[in-house]
Amino acid sequence: MNFSWEAMAPKASKLSPLQGFKRMLGVQAGVELIKSLLKFFVVFFVAITLLTVLFEEIISLSLESAPSNFGHAVEMLLWMFLALACSLGIIAAIDAPYQVWNHTRQLKMTKQEVKDEMKNTEGSPEIKGRIRRAQYEMSQRRMMQDVPQADVVITNPTHYSVALKYDTEQGGAPMMIAKGADQMAIHIRTIAKEHGVEILQSPALARSLYYTAEVNEEIPEALFAAVAQVLAFIFQLRAHRSGKGRRPVPLAKNLPIPDDYRY
């Protein structure tokens, strides 16, 4: 075990009462303390000055009659209150610009602290770019792992590929589980072939699904009819190949795709 004598040595900054007072209060607290002391001394000075100026009048109150000395006392109290209010008003007028400046400075510091925190948390643009690329590559790998579970892959045939799955037990709408363009489209078709997934060429439907549906979401309702024909053909083809049905009628080339879903 190693001991550091330097760490145990007393430091003047730690022993100084003034330094400890500064650490305990802070700059802002010190300013507020000075302002409070200034207000106290101003009020004290004004009060002493008024008592000195009005001392003779205060003494003379005992020589006046009851109604007269009461009115005179109220008048002196009002003048004292007015003098104190004016002195505090002057202090407030002097303090107002400082408060505005200090508030603006704190807002600037807060904004800068937020920026620094975001930079420290998220890192530099280069690091964020690498994180986004890594996240994208991970999502692409997960998507490719789902391709073997597809019922059909509809292709463009070269530029677009979309993989669809329909759960006959749960029902609902068909789900898009993968999609890609160019090299990604080729990769999807390659995986589909390796796992015996049916591949169907329908350029118009492939483009429509690619641009209007998202991965792991249901296909648009406007494309239900077209996709239903495709899935019916695929299921009949499977039944025929397993010896449980006749060869299906060839799929129509012009599937029912709305004009605003054509790309």
N, C-alpha and C positions, 0 to 999 in steps of 0.2 A: 504494500500500500504506500503511495507517495503523498507527501504533504507539501503544500505550497506555502512557504512562509510569507511570500509576497501578498497572497490573498488574505493572510491573517493580519498583516500590518495595518495599523490605523491610518486612515486617510483624513487629511484636513477638511476636505469637502464634506465628509460624513459627520465630522465632529463640530463643524461650524453651525451655531444656532441659526444664523441668517440663511445659510443654504438649506437647512432643514425646514425653516419657515417657508422658503420659496417653494420647496418641493411639496409641502403640505397644502399650501394655498393655490399655487399656480398663478400665472400671469393675470388671467381674467378675475380670479378671486381677489388678487392684490389690488387691481384697479377698482373693483367694487368697494373694497375696504377703504381705499383712499377717498373715494367719492363720499362714502358714508361719514368718514371723519371730517371731510371738508364741510358737508352739510351741517354736521353737529357744531363745528366751530363758528360757521357763519350765523347759525341761529343763536348760538351762545353770545357771539359778539353783538348782534343786533339787539338781543334782549338786554344785555348789560348797558349798551348805549342808550336804549330807551329808558331804562330805569334811572340811569344817571341824569338824562335830560329832564325826565318827568318827576325826579325825586321830590323837588319842592312842591309840585302840584299834588303829589300823593300825600305828602305831609299835611298840606293845607286842607285835604278832604275832611280831616277830623275837626276842623274849625267851622265847616259849613253845616247848614241845616240838612236834615234827612232827605227831603226831596231833591235838594240841589246837589248834595254830594253824590247821591246815587246816579243822577244823570251825568255828572262830571266823570264819575268812575267808569260808566259804560262808554262814554266818549273816548276816554284814554285806552280802554281795552280794545275798542274798535281800531284806534290808530296803531296800537301795538300789533294787533292781528294783521292789519293791512301791511305794515312794515315787514313782518315776518313772511307774509304771503308773497310780497314783491321780491324779497331776497331769495326765497325758494324758487320763484318763477324765473329769476335771472340765472340761477344754477341750472334749472331744467333747460332753459334756452341754450346755455353753453353746452350742456350734456347731450342735447338732441343730435347735433351733427356727429358727435363721437359714436352715439348708438347706431346711427345710420351707417357710418363707416365700418364699425365693428361687425354689424350684421352682414353687410356686403362682403367683408373679408371672410367671415365664417362660411357664407354660402360658397364663395370661391374655393375655400379650403375643402368644403364638403364635396363639391364637384370633382376636385382634383383627387381627393381620397377615393371617391367612387371609381374614377378612371384607373387609379393605381391598383385598387382592389380587383377590378375586372382584368387588368393586365396581368396581375399576379395569379389570378385564378385561372384565366383562360389561356394565358401565355401569349407569345408573339403571333403575328399573322402566319408565319411559317409553320409554327407548331399547330395552330388551329387548322391550317390547310392539311397538314399530315393527318390530324385526327379525323377530319372530314373524309379524306381519302380512305383511311383505314375503316371507318364506319361504313362507307359505301361498298368497299370490297367485301366486308363481312356480310352486309345485307345481300350482295350478289351471290355469295357462297350459299347462304341460307336458301335463297330463291332457287338456286340450281339443285339443292338437295331435295326440293319439293317436286321437281319435274317428273321423277319416276312415278309419283302418285297421281299424275294427271290422267284424265280420260281421253284427251285429245290435244294435239298441238296443231294449231291452225297457222299456216304460213303464207307468205306473200308471193312467191316462195323463197326469195333470196334475201330480201331486206328486212322483213319483219317475221317474228314468231311469237305466238301467244299460247300459253298452256292453260287449259280449263279443266276444272273438276266439278262434278255434280254429285252431291250426296243424295242418293235415292231414298235413304232411310229418313233423314232429317227434312228432306224437301228444301224449299226455298229456292233461291236463284243460283245459277252456276257461279262459281268463284274463279277469278283469275289468280293463279298461283305463281305464274312467271311470265315475263315478257322481255323482249330484247330486240335490238335493231342491229343490222350488219353482222359483225363478228359475234355479238352476243346471241343473235338469232341463229346463227350457224351452230353455236355451242349448245343452245337449247335443243335443236333438232338432233344433234349428235347424241346427247344424253337420252333423248326420247327413243332413238333407234336402239341404243344399247339396252334399254329396259323394256322394249316391246310396246311402247306407247304409240297409238295410232297417230299418224301425221297426215293432215288433210290440207290440200292447197285450195285456198279461197282468198285471193288477194284483197278484194274489197272488204270482206269481213275481218281479215287480219289487221288491215289498216284501221278500220273503225274501232275494233277492240283495243288496239295498241294506244290510240289517242284518246279514248273516252273512258277506259277502265284502269284502275290501279291494282297493283299486286295485293293479294289478300283481301280484296273487296269484291262484292257482287258486281256482275256486269250491269250496264244500264238497262232499264226496262225496255227502252226502244229497240234493243237488240235481242230481246227474249225470243221472238219468233224465229229469227235466223239461226240463233244458237240452238234452239230446240230442234230444228230440222237436222242440224249437224249431229247433235247428240243422239237423236233417234236413229240416224244412219249408222253411227258408230256402235250403238248397242245392238242393232240388228246384225251388223257385220260380225260382232263378237259371237252372237248366238249362232250364226250360220257356220262360223269356223269351228265352234264346239259341237256342231251337229244337232243343234236344237232349233234350227229355223232355216227359212229359205234365204237365198242371197237377196240382199236388199236392193231396191231400185236405186240406180245411180242418183247421186245428189244433184239437185238442180243447180245450174251455174249461176242463175240470177236469184240470189237469196233476198228476202224482204228486208232491205236496209233503208231506213229513211234518208232522204236527200241531205238533211243537215247532219247526218252521221257518216257521210261519205268523204273520204280524204284522198 
